[in-house]
Amino acid sequence: MGEGPYSDLERPPLREAALRRALLVPDGLWTDVRVVAETGSTNSDVAVLARSGTPEGLVLVAERQASGRGRLGRVWSSPPRAGLTLSVLLRPSDVDPTRFGWLPLLTGAALVEAVRRIAEVDAVLKWPNDLMIDERKCAGILAEVIPPPPGATTGSAVVIGVGLNTTLREHELPRPDATSLALAGAACTDRAPILNAFLRSLADWYGRWRAAGGDPDTSGLRESYAFHCATLGRDVRVQLPDGSELRGRADGVDADGRIVVDGRVLAAADVTHLRSDRSG
């Protein structure tokens, strides 16, 4: 007999109707919430919809993602209902595209707030797009800009994908340095309240960021991100896109969300935390 949605009682299915009632509120950001049993990549699916003109506010959640994509071409997948796998469609038409680099960091700020509040674990962020618990990766974020088609009157869209491990067991982890909320001893691993809290926090931060014209300081985003980011103030090893390596102290993030390591501004890099005291 094949596996049904209630075959694992620790991993109940999400209820689309309940999510829609909770999230589709008047004057809110979210305009459509869809839950599918399986897909290859929620980011790819939402990107197709973005190119077809789908309005801002779509949320697509997959109970299982077969070939999800992370940064640097990495694959992100998990067993059915063992995590939250979703993508959202944003159209920040009133924000200069040079500010779009803040969107994955904004998403991280919203996610860590929700996880800390609902799951009650000491989650932190690693620049630019990982949520960590005890130095192990529990979630990843991938943002992709979708340019408008030729002749279109609308601006670029941004698709943001999130993958959060909720109930993965040790033998199911995709890599040895990963973890899940369950393995971290979370007070709650129920995906529905975590998803609701995350999307509400994301809508709140996105509204503040847009109202400030994408300014990370006026909106309070840079301060909040720095508070939650464990990368800042510690020694790191940075793998650069050209294959070279840099070691140094992560001093902060600049006005465009780029990390600053020993005074060098980096827009794209793979960061590893080195063991050190952040107080120095």
Buried (B, 14 or more C-beta within 10 A) or exposed (E): EEEEEEEBEEBEBBEEEEBBEBBBEEEEBBBBBBBBEEBBBBBBBBBEBBBEEBEBBBBBBBBBBEEBBBBEEEEBBBBBBBBBBBBBBBBBEEBEBEBBBBBBBBBBBBBBBBBBBBBBBEBBBBBBBBBBBEEBBBBBBBBBBBEBEEEEEEBBBBBBBBBBBBBBEEEBBBEEEBBBBBBBEBEBBBBBBBBBBBBBBBBEBBEBBBEBEBBBEEBBBBEBBBEBBBBBBBBBBBBEEEEEEBEBBBBBBBEBBBBBBEEBEBEEBBBBBEEEEEEE
